[in-house]
Amino acid sequence: MTSIQLPDPILDRRQEIQRIAAASLDRRKIYSKIALSFCGVFLGVALVPLVAVLAYTIQRGLQAWSVDFFAHLPTPSGIPGGGIRNAIVGSLIIDGIAAAGAIPFGILAGMFLAESSGRFADGVRFAADVLSGVPSIIMAIFAYALLVKPLGHFSAIAASFAIGVLMLPIIMRASETAIRSVPSTLSEAGLALGARQATVARRVTIPTALPGLITGVLLALARGVGETAPLLFTAIGSQYFSSSPFKPIAALPLVVYQDGIQAYPDLQRTAWGTALFLILLVLLLSVGSRLGAAWLRREKR
């Protein structure tokens, strides 16, 4: 007696799918090439203004660069030979104080959000997301009302507070993402060996999440370095050299804004040179964060 081979519905369905996929392969390849072509065109259109701005800034800014430009103090309006030494020192002071306050709080808040859930943690996340989208001019007015007006004078401390608050949500969310990426088995192994939660966080979680933490910190610094509005309402700028955080102080973004609107060609040249220096500084921080994170990941392996 011969057995009758019944058709296998699963095998028939699979063969039908393969036949349809093979028949539509050429069409899908054409659609894919068209979509990639559109993406390339749109990418080129988006890069045109970016490249144009960079090229124009480099062309105008390099004319101002010299040893004296970085080593000398500003000169009175109409007198050539001024530099931005006071603005470089002022930016280092403002951004350094801001980073010293924002980085520890941001990382600790990120650790709390990574380890917690519930309404309070959701509220903190929502507040951080809202704060990251607040325009810097709003933060400038807030810092002015909170520190400058009660104290009766402008200062680098007020500017650092405004810049630090702008940096804080970026560090918080980046820290939370970096810490969540750490496998839970590592911390559980440390706890199983008898280590305390703080010890596990200090010796296991943070070192493992270090590439992501450094990336978030450097990206926050890149934003803080280029902010101008908070400085206009808090530090206000100065033509003199000052290293006191309790007095008005110069900063690189203020030089770009204040000298760029003057009628003197020398001041405009200084503004372009400072703008180029700021662009390169932000680019260095952004690229450095990516390279540093990649290097640390390779070392961890």
C-alpha positions in Angstrom: 0.0 0.0 0.0 1.4 3.3 -1.0 1.2 6.3 1.3 -0.3 9.5 0.0 1.9 12.6 0.5 -0.4 15.3 1.8 0.7 18.9 1.1 2.4 20.7 3.9 0.6 24.1 4.4 3.6 25.6 6.2 6.1 24.6 3.5 3.7 25.9 0.8 3.3 29.2 2.6 7.0 29.6 2.9 7.6 28.9 -0.8 4.9 31.4 -1.7 6.5 34.1 0.5 9.9 33.3 -1.1 8.5 33.6 -4.6 6.8 36.9 -3.9 9.9 38.3 -2.2 12.0 37.2 -5.2 9.6 38.8 -7.6 9.6 42.1 -5.8 13.3 42.2 -5.1 14.2 44.4 -8.0 11.4 46.8 -7.2 12.5 47.0 -3.6 16.1 47.7 -4.6 15.0 50.5 -6.9 12.9 52.0 -4.1 15.9 51.7 -1.7 18.2 53.5 -4.1 15.7 56.3 -4.6 15.2 56.7 -0.8 19.0 56.8 -0.3 19.4 59.3 -3.0 16.8 61.6 -1.4 18.6 61.2 1.9 21.8 62.2 0.3 20.3 65.2 -1.3 18.7 66.4 1.9 22.0 65.8 3.8 23.8 67.9 1.2 21.2 70.7 1.5 21.5 70.6 5.3 25.3 70.8 5.1 25.5 73.7 2.8 24.7 76.4 5.4 26.8 74.7 8.0 29.8 74.5 5.7 29.2 78.1 4.5 29.1 79.4 8.1 32.3 77.5 9.0 34.1 78.6 5.9 33.2 82.3 6.3 34.1 82.2 10.1 37.4 80.6 9.3 38.1 83.2 6.6 37.3 86.2 8.8 38.6 84.7 12.1 42.0 83.6 11.0 42.9 87.2 10.2 42.7 88.1 13.8 44.6 85.2 15.2 48.1 85.9 16.5 50.1 85.5 19.6 49.1 88.9 20.8 45.4 88.1 20.2 45.5 85.4 22.8 48.0 87.0 25.2 47.0 90.7 25.4 44.1 92.4 27.1 41.5 94.4 25.1 42.4 97.9 24.0 40.1 101.0 23.9 37.8 101.3 20.9 39.6 102.4 17.8 43.0 101.3 19.0 44.3 98.1 17.3 46.2 95.3 19.0 43.7 94.2 21.6 43.4 90.6 22.7 41.1 88.2 24.6 43.2 87.0 27.5 40.7 88.3 30.0 37.8 86.6 28.2 39.6 83.3 28.1 40.3 83.4 31.8 36.7 84.6 32.5 35.2 81.7 30.5 37.4 79.2 32.3 36.3 80.6 35.7 32.6 80.7 34.8 32.4 77.3 33.1 34.7 75.7 35.7 32.5 76.8 38.6 29.4 75.7 36.7 30.9 72.3 35.9 32.1 71.8 39.5 28.5 72.3 40.7 26.6 70.6 37.9 28.6 67.5 37.4 28.4 65.9 40.9 24.7 66.8 41.2 23.9 65.6 37.7 25.7 62.2 38.1 24.1 61.6 41.5 20.7 62.5 40.2 21.3 60.2 37.2 22.2 57.4 39.5 19.0 58.0 41.5 16.9 58.0 38.3 18.6 54.8 37.0 17.9 52.9 40.3 14.4 54.3 41.1 10.9 54.2 39.7 7.6 55.7 40.7 5.9 59.0 40.6 8.8 61.0 42.2 11.4 59.6 39.8 9.0 60.2 36.9 8.5 63.8 38.1 12.3 64.4 38.2 12.7 63.0 34.7 9.9 65.2 33.4 11.4 68.2 35.1 14.8 67.5 33.6 13.3 67.1 30.1 11.4 70.4 30.5 14.5 72.2 31.9 16.6 71.0 29.0 14.2 72.7 26.6 14.0 76.0 28.5 15.5 78.9 26.4 18.7 80.2 27.9 17.3 83.8 28.0 14.7 82.6 30.6 17.4 81.1 32.7 19.3 84.4 32.4 16.4 86.3 33.8 15.9 83.8 36.6 19.6 84.1 37.6 19.3 87.8 37.5 16.3 87.9 39.7 17.7 85.3 42.1 21.3 86.5 42.5 22.2 89.7 40.7 19.4 91.9 41.9 19.5 90.8 45.6 23.3 91.1 45.7 23.2 94.4 43.9 26.0 93.7 41.4 26.9 91.4 38.5 29.3 88.6 39.1 30.8 85.4 37.7 29.1 83.4 40.4 25.7 84.4 39.0 26.8 83.5 35.5 28.1 80.1 36.7 24.8 79.4 38.4 22.8 80.1 35.2 25.3 78.0 33.1 25.3 75.2 35.6 21.5 74.9 35.6 21.5 74.7 31.8 24.1 71.9 32.0 22.4 70.0 34.8 19.6 68.2 32.8 22.0 67.1 30.1 24.2 65.5 32.6 21.3 63.9 34.5 19.7 62.3 31.5 23.1 61.2 30.0 24.1 59.7 33.4 20.8 57.8 33.7 21.2 56.3 30.3 24.9 55.4 30.9 24.1 53.8 34.3 21.1 51.9 32.9 23.4 50.4 30.3 25.5 48.7 33.0 24.4 45.0 33.3 22.6 44.4 36.5 24.5 41.2 37.1 27.6 43.2 37.9 26.0 45.1 40.8 24.2 42.0 41.9 27.5 40.1 42.1 29.0 42.9 44.2 26.1 42.9 46.6 26.2 39.1 46.8 29.9 39.3 47.9 28.8 41.5 50.8 29.7 44.9 49.5 27.5 47.9 50.4 25.4 49.7 47.8 27.6 52.8 47.9 30.8 50.7 47.4 29.2 48.8 44.4 28.2 52.1 42.9 31.7 53.7 43.4 33.8 50.7 42.3 31.6 48.9 39.8 28.7 50.9 38.4 30.5 54.3 37.8 33.7 52.8 36.3 31.7 50.6 34.0 29.4 53.6 32.9 32.4 56.0 32.7 32.4 56.3 28.8 28.8 57.4 28.8 29.3 59.7 31.8 32.2 61.5 30.2 30.2 61.9 26.9 27.4 63.5 28.8 29.6 65.8 30.8 31.6 67.0 27.7 28.4 67.6 25.7 27.0 69.7 28.6 30.2 71.7 28.7 30.0 72.2 25.0 26.6 73.8 25.4 27.6 75.9 28.4 30.7 77.3 26.8 28.8 78.8 23.9 25.8 80.3 25.8 25.6 84.1 25.6 22.2 85.2 27.1 22.9 84.1 30.7 26.2 86.0 30.6 24.5 89.2 29.4 22.3 89.3 32.5 24.8 88.0 35.1 28.5 88.5 34.2 27.9 91.5 31.9 31.6 91.5 30.8 34.6 93.7 31.6 37.4 95.3 29.6 39.8 94.7 32.5 41.5 91.5 33.7 39.6 90.0 36.6 39.9 86.6 38.3 37.4 87.2 41.1 34.2 85.3 40.9 32.4 88.0 42.8 32.9 90.7 40.3 31.8 91.4 36.7 34.0 89.4 34.4 34.7 89.0 30.7 33.8 85.9 28.7 34.3 84.6 25.1 30.6 84.7 24.1 30.3 88.3 25.4 33.3 89.4 23.3 31.6 88.0 20.2 28.3 89.8 21.0 29.7 93.1 22.2 32.5 93.6 19.7 30.5 92.2 16.8 28.0 95.1 16.9 30.6 97.8 17.0 31.5 100.0 14.1 35.3 99.7 14.5 36.9 97.2 12.1 39.4 96.1 14.8 36.7 95.1 17.2 34.8 93.3 14.5 38.0 91.4 13.6 38.3 90.5 17.3 34.7 89.2 17.4 35.3 87.0 14.3 38.6 85.6 15.8 36.8 84.9 19.1 33.9 83.2 17.3 36.3 80.9 15.4 38.0 80.1 18.7 34.7 79.2 20.3 33.7 77.0 17.3 36.9 75.1 17.6 36.5 74.7 21.3 33.0 73.4 21.0 34.1 71.1 18.2 37.0 69.8 20.3 34.7 69.0 23.2 32.1 67.3 21.0 34.6 65.2 19.1 36.7 64.6 22.2 33.7 63.1 24.0 33.1 60.6 21.2 36.8 59.6 20.9 37.2 59.4 24.7 34.1 57.2 25.1 35.2 54.9 22.3 38.7 54.6 23.8 37.3 53.8 27.3 35.0 51.2 25.8 38.0 49.5 24.1 40.0 49.6 27.4 37.1 48.0 29.3 37.1 45.1 26.9 
